[in-house]
Amino acid sequence: MFAIMTVTGEDHTGIIAAVTTALAEQEINILDVSQTIMDNFFTMILRVEFDEQVHDITAIQESMAPVEKSQGLVIRIQSEALFTAVNEI
């Protein structure tokens, strides 16, 4: 399954490392990534792929909660199909 993950928060050292480490620990593959910093505000969008027999979107979202808390971020994930449909309207 393909999904889109968004990460936002105040910029600081270690954001990318924390997010990508958490994904790697779950064997979630990052296919594409875009990130930028605007006025000390960090934003990142990742296109990820995972086996939906092993993970579901809700479980991945829950697994990212410790990263959100420790890094002071907002992390959201949704299926790529839903993301595409919402953004085409």
Rosetta blueprint (number, residue, H / E / L):
1 M L
2 F E
3 A E
4 I E
5 M E
6 T E
7 V E
8 T E
9 G E
10 E E
11 D L
12 H L
13 T L
14 G L
15 I H
16 I H
17 A H
18 A H
19 V H
20 T H
21 T H
22 A H
23 L H
24 A H
25 E H
26 Q L
27 E L
28 I L
29 N E
30 I E
31 L E
32 D E
33 V E
34 S E
35 Q E
36 T E
37 I E
38 M E
39 D L
40 N L
41 F E
42 F E
43 T E
44 M E
45 I E
46 L E
47 R E
48 V E
49 E E
50 F L
51 D L
52 E L
53 Q L
54 V L
55 H L
56 D L
57 I H
58 T H
59 A H
60 I H
61 Q H
62 E H
63 S H
64 M L
65 A H
66 P H
67 V H
68 E H
69 K H
70 S H
71 Q H
72 G L
73 L E
74 V E
75 I E
76 R E
77 I E
78 Q E
79 S E
80 E H
81 A H
82 L H
83 F H
84 T H
85 A H
86 V H
87 N H
88 E H
89 I L
